[in-house]
Amino acid sequence: MIATEIAIRAGCPDARTLLAASGTDAVMLATFLVADSDCAPLTTIVVGIEETGSGVAHAVIGCHFQSRTPKGVAVMPGAPVLPGRDLRRIELPLRDARGAPLDLSVIDAAVVAAARQEIAAGRRVVVHRLDSSKTGLTAPSLACLSTLETEFGDRFTVLVDACQLRASTASLAAYHRRGWPIVVTGSKFVTGPAFSGAIILPPATTLREPELPGYDRAEAPAPGVLLRWRAALEEWRRFDALSESDKAKAARLFAHIAVATLGGRSWVRPIDCAPRDRAARGGWDATPTIFTFALRDAAGDSLGYDALRHLFFHLLKPDQGVPAMRLGQPVRLGDSGLAALRLAFDSRLACILAEDSGAMRRITESLGEALDRLEYAFDRMQ
């Protein structure tokens, strides 16, 4: 079964896995699973919500996040899926006012303060462990979450947002051993089709799936979800066939290529996005796999989100015989007003680098050509 193989690939062979139409659908389902477990008012704390799925802000308070449900029912984004639930969210920053990542100790202190305040008010608390954000950051720390678990017991829950699937099997298994639900997708690092989500639950969980009008039952997923996961699992199997040393070597090779490609270009401003505080240390996921960069105009100012988005969509179209190109979509860097594009390593590139001795040269040339075209389009826009 597909759900069983997802759990096995994630290093959680004894897990109960529920499928969903997307990672955001899975986050919403996980919210209801926790909320319905004891019917207490629930607060979800999310760090860096702008670097998660675009609908997560609605999903964590049990609201529709698109104009149609997976079953095609017309709904109002922001309207509650199940009226009457007392669901609240708290958003905490991942970056400072300049767009630089906050120190984990600062993030942890904010998470602890918010959790204690909410629990003192008689609410249950869910904290999202973001692994990883759209720019590769991970927060809050494992030590912070362990402290809150010890302090509050069953009034406190951790949900791991691993929708990017940029975590090694060892890291995912470490989360599972802690008894934390994990949300994953097959469409980011694994390179499967979009709209393939899942929740990996601890084997002893007593959480029961609620009826969500207009949404597929996770225990009886729609054929489209199954087919998309089938394609994603084909890519995941190929990646898993590599040795751990080959995975780590491929990640380091791509990191070298990406840093070299971005370096020496005056109009590029690299953004620090190194992974931090991994659940299992020493795996391939200890190497950065997302390389984030802002663009500087002639005056030295960084391009804002709207301008960067316009440039991004221009690059998706062929230009004067030059093929279209695709980078990671623009992402806002907190409340700094900055935005950035991304170069991303994935499972398919790992296999190419591990299996083909000439791949490093071709990828280097390809990324160089991509940055050249980006520079050309950027110059024309100014």
N, C-alpha and C positions, 0 to 999 in steps of 0.2 A: 504493500500500500504506500501511496505517496506520503501521507502524514508520518508513517513509521520511518520511511527513508530520510525524511527531513530531520527527524530526531536523531537518527543514527549518524548522519553526516555532521550534525552539530555536536556530536560526542555525548548525547543524552539518550541512550538507547531505551531507557525505561520511562521516558517522558510520555505524557499525553499531549498530542499536538492537534491544534485546531486551525483550520485553513480559513483565510479571509480574502476578500476581493483586492485588498491592498494593505500596505503597512499601516496606513491611517485607519482603515477599517479594523485592523487587528488591535491598534491602540484603543479605539473606542470600545471594542468588545472586551478587552482586558479591563477597562475602566468599569464597565457594567458588571463584569465577573466579581470584581472586588467590592463594588458598591452594594451588590445584591447579597453578599455573603452574610452581612449582619444588619443591613438597612440603616446603618449609622450615617450621619452626614459625612461626606467625603471631600477632602481637599487634595488635589494633585499639585505637586511642586515640580516645575520643569525649568531646568537651566538652559538658556540659549534656545528658546523656542523658535526663534527666527532661523535657526540652523537645523531644524527638524523638518518633517513634512509640512507642507503649507496648510493642511487642514487639521493639524494636531491641536491647535488652540481651541477649535470647536470640539474635536473628538474627546478630549479629556474632561469636558463638562457635559458629555453625553448629547451633543447637538449635531445635527446634520452639517456636513462640511462641503457638500456640493448641491447643485440644484436637482439632481436625480440620485436615487439610491441605486445600489447594484442591480435591483430588480426593475429599474426603469420608472419608479414612482416619482412624480414631480413633488419636490419639497422645497422649503425655504431654508437656505443656509443660515445657521445660527439658531434655528428653532429646535426645541428639545425632541429627541427621538422618543423618549418615554417621559412625558410630563409628570411632575411631582417629585422627581429625584432631587435631593439637595446636594448638588455637585458644584464645587468651586475650584478654581485654579489660581496658583501663584506663579508668576513668571519672574525668574531671577536672571541677571546678566551673566553671560559667558565671557564678555569682553569689556574693556574700559572705554572711556569716552573717545579715545584715539583709535579704537578698533583692535587694540592688542589684547591677547588672551589674559584674563585675570589669573592671578596665582591661585592654585587649588585651595590654599588655606583660606583665602578670602571667600571663595565660592562656598566652601564647606561651612564657614561660620554663618553665612547667610542662610544656608539650607537648614542648619541646626536651629537657628533662631526662629525661622518660619515654622518648622515642624513642631517645636515646643509650644509656640503660641497657638497653633491650630489644635493640637491635642489637648492643651489646657482648656480650650473652649469646648471640649467634648466631641471633637471630630476625629475621624480616622484620617490617616495621611498616607498617600502614595508618593514616593519620590522616584522620578525617572532617572536612571543611570544611563546617560547618553554615551553610547559606544557604537559608532562615533558620530560626530556632527557632520554637516555637509562639508566642513573644512577639515575634518579629521580629528577634532578635539574630543576628549573624554572627560566627563565630570558628572556628579561630584565624586570624591575619592572613595575608595573601598573602605578606608578607615572611618570616614565620616558615616557611611551607611551602616557599618558594623556597630558603631557607637549608638546610633539611633535604634537599631534593632534590639540591642541589649537593654536600652533604657525604656523602650515602649512596648516590646513584645508584639502581640497580635494587633495592637492598635496602629502598627506601622508596617507598610509593605514597600518593597522595592520592585519596580518594573524596569527591566533592562530594555532600552531602545537600541537594538542592534540591527535596525532596518538596513543599514548600509552593508551589513555582513562583512565588515572589515575586521573581524575578530577571528582568531585562529580557533580550531577545534578545541585546543587546550583551554583557551580563554572562555569559550562558551560552556564547556564542561565545568569549569570552576564556578561560573554563575549558577549552573544547574545544581551543583552540590550544595550551594547555599540555600537552595529552595526558592530561587527568584524566577518568576516568569520571564521569558525572553521573547521579544517581538522581532521577527526577521522578515526579509523579503528576498525574492530570487532575482530581482531586477537591477540591483546596483553592482556590487563587486562581482557577483556570480554571473552577471550579464544575460540573465534570462529575460523573458518578456515583462513589460510593465504590468502592474496590477496582479501581483502574486504575493500575498502576505500570509503569515502564520504566527501563532503563539505557541511556544514550547512551554508546557506547564510541568511543575513537579509531579512525580508519580502519585504522591499521597494527597494531592489536592482534592478538596471536596467542593470546589467552585463549580457551579452549574450554569450552563449557557442560558441567558435570558432570551425571550422572544423579542426580536427587534423588527417592528413592521417595516417592510420594504427591503430588508436585508436578508442575505442568504444565511441559512443555518450552517454554522461552522462544522457541525458534525455530519452534514449532508451537503457539501459544497457544490456549486454550480459546475457544469462540465467545463466552462471556460477557465475557471480557476484551476481545475485539475490539469487541463491541457497546458496552461502556462507554467505550472509547477513542473510538469513532466519535461518541458523544454529546459527549464532552469536546472533541474536535477541532472540533465545530461551534461551541462557545463560544469556543474559542481563535481560530478564523478570524475571528469577529466582532470580537474584541478586536484582532487584528492588523490589521484593516481601518482602525482608527483611526490617525491620524498620531501620531508620537512626541510632538509638542507637545500634542495632545489627551489622550494618556495621562497626561502629566505634569500637565497642568492638572486633570484629573479626580482624580488622586491628591492634589493639593494642596487641592482643594475638599473632598474627604472628610476629609482631615486637619483642616481648619479646622472642619468640622461636628462631628467627633468630639471635638476638644479643647474646643470651646464647649459641647457637650452634657455632657461630664464635669465641666467647670469649675463652680465655685460650689455644688457639692453637698457638704455637710460630711461626709457618710457615705461619700464616694468618695475613695480614695487612688490617684491615678494612679501608674503604675509606668514608669520610664524604660526604653524599649525601642527607641530610635532605631537604624536600620540603620547598620552600621559597615563600613568597608573594603570597598566594593563592587569587584567585578572590573572593571567599566567605570563610570566616574564620569559623572554628569550625566544619567543616564536617569531614567525615572519611578520606578525602584526606589530612588533616593536619598531619596525621601520615605517616612516611616513609613506602613505600610499595616495595622499591627495596633496597637490601642490597648488597653493592658492596665491593669486597675484592681482594687485590692483594696477590700473593704468594711469600714468601721469601725462597730463597735457603739456603743451609748450611752456606754460607758466609754472609747471611743477606741481599743479594741483591734481589730486586724484579724481578720476571720473566717478560721478554719482551713479546710483542704481538705475535710474530711468535711461540715462545716456548709454550705460553699459548694456542694458537690456536691448536697446535699439541696435547697438553694434552687434550683439550676439545673434539676433534674428537675421541681420543682414548677412552674417557669415554662413547661415544655413542655406543660402542660395548661391548658385554658381555666379561668378563675376568675370565677365570678359574672357570666357573660356577657362578660367581657373576653377577647379572642382570646389563644391561646397565643403565646409569643414564643420566639425562639431567639437566644442569644448564643453566642460561642465557649466551648467547654467549659472548666471549671475546670482550671487548670494549676498544679502545684507550683512555687514559686520557689526552687529549690535545696533546701538543707537548713535553710532559715530557719524552716520551719514555716508560712510564708505561702503563700497561694494567691490566684489572681486569675481574673477573668473577662475577656473580650476583645470589643471591637468590631473587625470586620475589613472592610477594603476588598477588592473582588475584581473580576474582569474584567467581570462582568455589571453591577456598579454603575458601572464606568468607562464602559461603553457608554451606560448610562442618562444619566449626567451629561453625556457628550459630545453626545448626540443630542437631549436634551429640556431646553429652557430653564427649565421649571418644576420640574425634578427636584430641584434643591438645596433648594427650600422644602419639598417633600414628604419628602425624606430627613431634613431637619432635624426636621420634625414627627414623623416616624416614630421616630427615635432618641430624641427627647424623651419620647414616649409610652412607649417601651420602658423608659427609665430611671425614669419615673414608676411603672410597674407593678412594676419591680424594687424600688423604694423601698417601695411598699405591701406587697409580699410580705415584704421584709426586716423591716419594722416589725412585722408580724404574727408573725414567727418569734421575735423577741426577747422 
